[in-house]
Amino acid sequence: MHFTAGNTSDAPRSDLPELLSALATDLRGIGYTVDGVAGLLGESAYAALSRDQLIPALIATEAAADGDPDAAALAAVVRLWLLAVPQRTDVLDAALPGIRTEGLLRLGLVEPEPPQSDPAAGIVRAKADLRPYGWGGNAARATGTGSGSADLWVASDLAAHQQPGVLRHDHVLGIGQASTTLVQTTIRREVARALDLGTGCGIQSFHLLNHADHVTATDISARALAFTRFNLLLNAEALRIDPARPEERVSLRLGSLLEPVAGETFDLVVSNPPFVITPRSPGEAAGDQFTYRDGGLPGDDIVASLVRELPSVLAPDGTAQLLGNWEVVAGTEWRERPQRWAGPDVDAWFIQRELVGPEQYAETWLQDASESRDRQHYQDAYAAYLDDFASRNVAGIGFGMIFLRRPAAGARPVISRFEEITYPIEQPVGPHLGAAVERADWLAANDLAATHLLVAEDVTEERHQRPGAEHPGVILLRQGAGLRRTNLLSTELAGFVSACDGDLSVGQIIGALEALLGGGDGFDGEAFRDGLLAEVGNLVRDGFLLPA
């Protein structure tokens, strides 16, 4: 379906534009922004809240509630939506005078406490999570991306730490680690058409609208699309959406994977798909699955199918970036399965960021949905995970980032990389990934031997040698930015790098090193030149050396 301002059961209403405008005005007026909340709570309590630890924030807001009226108003809203503490209607009316509690009830953002009581009783509780988001200031540090600044708000379902019991199976996930990882990883470039596949509450679409003329957002969950619709219209002004004609910038489609966009192509696709590997059971219905994380397919088939099929919806030179899990079969390298998924006619770059065993994987996702609160259910579900992995001889599960590109018309793929990087990297890493893709294209189009090179500004050299030794035994080249790689240098490659001041071409430096180091019995000049040129190409590809 295309963008419509309608309602879905158990999701905030988006068909009341006057109330949405009043809510945005009120939230902005009390400073309910990333910076405003950080300032109210203080650094340590705000950091704890980002780890889903509520107690420091509860203490800070209790103190603020009895102080300055402006701080008290902000504290009441923080306690309502971020800490899930019921609030008195008169306190909310004072904090949000434009929309008041009555308007929040109409939008479906709060409900009486207890739910069956009369709203006139004077206490309401959060029915959804509504939190600040954006970029600029503390928001830039929170998201790791964004040019300029924007203060936005995002509604989603209350998380596990905000409510008792197991999450509902059609739970709409809020801002999480995976979603911010994809935000930070995405290569931002101006495009005409972008696709947010599996939009959830719409976070990726927020960022896409900052550099795409039009965004199509899809999801298998009608509730997720309802939350996305609410979030887009609540933030219409900041996102440059006309509430009267939202379809000019955004299209919302209901359906599974690529079905809603069959026959269309996009310049950029981003996806945080429901990639969690979950045991399947006979007679399982869609309602038995956690739709926000579980695609309903066995093993890692959801990611495998996307890697195979996404190129079909990419325009020439179009790119796709997604997150995923992949199974590692005992006795094999992790990259073997992903290499089979990526076809020969597409650029493919997989970066494995983590590898865990079946037990840790089961613990992580059972905890995620609060399934550990019932001991017998937890034991049965844990056993099902281990049995499922054992049935496919799975020894580990990898998590990482995936980049795909359909080559431009007449061009050939130039990227086929499957690497493991588990140490901390610079965030946002998207600009560095984009620069790496540009370097790969440059290497494919230029004569490296005729090029003059310079050492990148963030690169340092590190030498290690035994005490009293005449020469270093280990020479390392370290990268301070981006993927922060370390490269072990041979003597000749170290000599080459030290000569890269832009004066001599690559071929001239290699010729000088051949004259200096060669000439002995059995020396193969051609092999020396070809090998060193290939190593230099790798340093350019990884950003240690750059064209002058």
VENPEJO-V95418 format. One record per backbone hydrogen bond with DSSP energy under -1.0 kcal/mol. CO is the residue of the C=O (numbers start at 1). NH is the residue of the N-H. Records with the same first field share a line. If there is no record, write none. Layout:
# VENPEJO-V95418
CO = NH, NH
This chain:
# VENPEJO-V95418
4 = 6
8 = 11
16 = 20
17 = 21
18 = 22
19 = 23
20 = 24
21 = 25
22 = 26
23 = 27
24 = 28
25 = 29
26 = 30
27 = 32
31 = 33
33 = 37
34 = 38
35 = 39
36 = 40
37 = 41
38 = 42
42 = 46
43 = 47
44 = 48
45 = 49
46 = 50
48 = 51, 53
49 = 52
54 = 58
55 = 59
56 = 60
57 = 61
58 = 62
59 = 63
60 = 64
61 = 65
64 = 67
68 = 72
69 = 73
70 = 74
71 = 75
72 = 76
73 = 77
74 = 78
75 = 79
76 = 80
77 = 81
78 = 82, 83
79 = 85
87 = 124
88 = 92
89 = 93
90 = 94
91 = 95
92 = 96
96 = 100
99 = 103
100 = 104
101 = 105
102 = 106
103 = 107
104 = 109
107 = 13
109 = 127, 128
111 = 125
114 = 117
118 = 121
119 = 122
122 = 89
123 = 113
124 = 87
125 = 111
129 = 156
131 = 154
133 = 152
135 = 150
136 = 139
137 = 141
138 = 142
139 = 143
140 = 144
150 = 135
152 = 133
154 = 131
156 = 129
159 = 162
168 = 171
169 = 291
172 = 157
176 = 180
177 = 181
178 = 182
179 = 183
180 = 184
181 = 185
182 = 186
184 = 430
191 = 213
192 = 214
193 = 267, 268
194 = 216
195 = 270
196 = 218
199 = 202
202 = 206
203 = 207
204 = 208
205 = 209
207 = 210
208 = 211, 212
211 = 191
214 = 194
215 = 251
216 = 196
217 = 253
218 = 199
219 = 255
221 = 225
222 = 226
223 = 227
224 = 228
225 = 229
226 = 230
227 = 231
228 = 232
229 = 233
230 = 234
231 = 235
233 = 236
235 = 239
236 = 241
237 = 240
242 = 245
245 = 248
246 = 249, 250
249 = 215
251 = 217
253 = 219
256 = 259
258 = 261
259 = 262
261 = 264
266 = 315
267 = 319
268 = 195
269 = 321
270 = 197
271 = 323
273 = 275
274 = 295
281 = 284
285 = 288
286 = 289
289 = 291
290 = 293, 294
293 = 276
298 = 301
300 = 304
301 = 305
302 = 306
303 = 307
304 = 308
305 = 309
306 = 310
309 = 312
310 = 313
311 = 314
313 = 266
315 = 318
318 = 406
319 = 269
320 = 404
321 = 271
322 = 402
324 = 400
326 = 398
328 = 395, 396
329 = 332
333 = 336
335 = 339
336 = 340
337 = 341
338 = 342
343 = 346
347 = 405
348 = 417
349 = 403
350 = 419
351 = 401
352 = 421
354 = 399
356 = 397
357 = 361
358 = 362
359 = 363
360 = 364
361 = 365
362 = 366
363 = 367
364 = 368
365 = 369
366 = 371
367 = 370
369 = 167
370 = 373
374 = 378
375 = 379
376 = 380
377 = 381
378 = 382
379 = 383
380 = 384
381 = 385
382 = 386
383 = 387
384 = 388
385 = 389
386 = 390
387 = 391
389 = 392, 394
390 = 393
393 = 330
396 = 328
397 = 356
398 = 326
399 = 353, 354
400 = 324
401 = 351
402 = 322
403 = 349
404 = 320
405 = 347
406 = 317
408 = 411
415 = 348
417 = 350
419 = 352
429 = 433
430 = 434
431 = 435
432 = 436
433 = 437
434 = 438
435 = 439
436 = 440
437 = 441
438 = 442
439 = 443
440 = 444
441 = 445
442 = 446
448 = 451
449 = 507
451 = 506
452 = 548
453 = 502
454 = 546
456 = 459
458 = 480
460 = 478
462 = 476
464 = 473, 474
466 = 469
474 = 464
475 = 489
476 = 462
477 = 487
478 = 460
481 = 484
482 = 426
485 = 479
487 = 477
490 = 494
491 = 495
492 = 496
493 = 497
494 = 498
496 = 499
497 = 500
499 = 501
505 = 509
506 = 510
507 = 511
508 = 512
509 = 513
510 = 514
511 = 515
512 = 516
513 = 517
514 = 518
520 = 523
524 = 528
525 = 529
526 = 530
527 = 531
528 = 532
529 = 533
530 = 534
531 = 535
532 = 536
533 = 537
534 = 538
535 = 539
536 = 540
537 = 541
538 = 542
539 = 544, 545
540 = 543
544 = 456
546 = 454
